[in-house]
């Protein structure tokens, strides 16, 4: 949490231009998710845990849209890729993610068997949120189709367009960092899908691997934390 907040601060401190503001949005969104995650682990109320876990998931997966916007600005320039287009896509992705997640959580509360594993929504089992298969599939599909695939595609496209070795080297670090971050995102989803009573060892391994988020985050900051394109 603090690590990503520090990165966001360092980016914003450099200069509050559009590109830097959007880059910081990614790190801030993840930090909010981590903060909420810490809060609900400290409480026992099931409803509060369900709400805070929902918001945790939303902010963690919402942040990726800012990276896509950064790539589109680099490819098209701030004049061609307007603020209106930017905000429209951020709003569209946010609504699809939030609304879909909310619908399946509510359906899960109505139709899922409380005494068995969830299928539609999210179930709180001894204070631990467990995702249903439908909720898992929706989150992974939305994140993959609307952020991760476009980001990775534009990452390689930008890399191929850079002509100087310095920019290619910087962007290569960012590219590898994001690929590592993509892996952590998917591991996070699998972690929430698994019942801790039946898959405790696998969840522990995923938890350890998730620490690599710090490494991938640093590589991304090192690669894109500089001003790549002037406003």
N, C-alpha and C positions, 0 to 999 in steps of 0.2 A: 504493500500500500504506500508506504513512505517513499520507496524507491521510485515508483512511477510518478508520485507527486513531485518529487525532486526533479525528475526529467522534464515534466510539464513546466515547472518553474524555470528551469534553465532555458527551455525553448522560448517561453514568453519573455524572459528577461532580455533576450537578444534583441528582439524588435517585434512589436505587436502588429505585424503585417498579416494579411489574410492567410498565407500559407502556414505561417507559424501558429496562428490561432487554431487552424484546423488540425494540424499535427498534435498540438497540445490537447485538443478535444479527445483524441484517442486515449492518451495516457490518463486524462482526468476521468473519463468514463470508466475505465478499468479500475481506477483507484476508488471511485464511488462504490462499484460492485464489491471490491475487497472490504471496504469499510462496513457495508451492510452485512456482508458475510460474517464479519467479526461480531457484529451486534447480535445477530439472531442466534449465534452459538452460546451467547451469555444469558439467554432467556429460556423459559420453560413453556410459555403459552403457545399452544399449537397454532392458533389462528395467526398470531403475530409472527411466528416462525414461517408459516406459509406465505404471508404477505412479503416479509423481508427477503425470503428466498426467491420469490418471484421477481422482486426488484433487483436482487443480486444478479440473477440470470440475465435480466433485461439489459442492465448497464454493461455487463461483461461482453455480451454479444452485440450490443448496439455500437460499441466503440469502433468496431472494424470499419463501419461505413465512412468514418473520417479518413481512413487510409486510402480508400478508393477515391474519395474526392481529391485528396492530395495528388494521386497519380493522374487523374483526369486534368487537373490544373496544370501539372507539369507537361502533359502531352499537348494540351490545347491552348495554354496560357490563360491568365485571369480575364483577359478581354473576351475571348471566345467562350470559355466556360464561365458563365455569369453566376453571380450570387443567387439569382432566382432559380437557375437550374440546379445549383448546389443544394439550396434549401429544400427544393421540391423533392430531390432524391432522398435526402436525409429524413424528411417528413414521411415520405412514402415507405421507406424501409422501417422506420421507427413504428409507424402505425401497423404495418403487417406483422412485425415481430411482437409488439405489445398485445395487439388484439387477438392474434392467433394463440399466443401463449395463455392469455386470459380465458379464452373460450374453452380450451382443453382443460385448464385447471378447474373451471366451474363444472364442466361436464364430468370430470373425474370425481368431484365432490358429490355429484348426483348419482352417477352410475357405477363407479368403481366399488368393488367389494372391500369394505373397511378391514375385513379380517384376512384379506389376501393381498398379493402384490398388485400395484396399480397397473392399469392398462391405458387409460385415457389421459389422466392428469398427473398430479404430484401427490404423494402420500408422505405424511410425517410419521416416521417410525422411531419411537424413543428419541425424539428430537432431531433425527437425521432425515432430511428430505430424500425421497427416492422417486425417480421419474418413471412414468409409464412409457410403454413402447411408442404409443402414438405421440405423446408430448415430445419424446426424444427425437422421433422421426421428423416432426414438424420443425423443431429448433434447428436440427442439423441441416435439413433441406433449405430452409430460408437463409441460414448463415452461409451455406455453401454456394447456393445459386446467385444470391444478390450481393455477396461481399467477397468471399474467399476465392472463388474462381475468377471473377473480374479483376481482383487485386493481383493475383498471381500472373494472370495474362498481361496486364498492363505493366507489372514489374519487369517481366522479360522484354516487353516491347520498349520500355524506357531504357533498359540496359543496352539493348541493341542499337539505340539511337545516339547514345553518348559516344563522342569521338575521342575525348582525352582519356588517358589511362587513369588519371587521378579520379575523375568522376565515375568511371567504370569500377574502379576499386572500391570507392565509397558505396556505390549502389549495390555492389556484390555483397558487401557486409549487410546492408539493409535487406537484400533479397533472401540471404540465408537466415537472417534473424526472423523474417516474417514466415518463412517455411517452418522454422522451429516453433514459432508462435502458433501456427496453424495446427501443428501436431498437438500442442498443449491444449488448444481449444477442443479438439476431438477427444483427447484423453479426459478432459473435464466433463464432457457430455457422457462418456462411457462410465466414468466414476459415479455420476449421479444416477445412472441407469441400474447399477449393480446394488443388490441388497447387501448391506454390510454384514449381516448374519451368515450369508452363504458365500460371499466373495471378499472376506476380510483381507486376505493376502493380496489379491489383485488390486483392491482399493488402496492398500498400503504402498504397493509398488507405484501405482499411478500418482499417489501423493508425493512420493520421493521424486519421480520424474518431473512433476509439475514445478519443482523448485527451479528447474532450468529456465523458467519464464524470465528470471532475472538476467540470465545470459543472453537470451534472444532479445529482450527489451533493450539491453545495452548495445547489442549489435545494430539494432534498428536505429537507435539514437545516434550512434557513431556514423551510420551511413546517411541518415537524412536530417540529422540535427543541425547540419549546416544549411545555409541558404542556397539551395540548388538553382533557384530560378528567381529572377527579380520580378517585382510587381510591375 
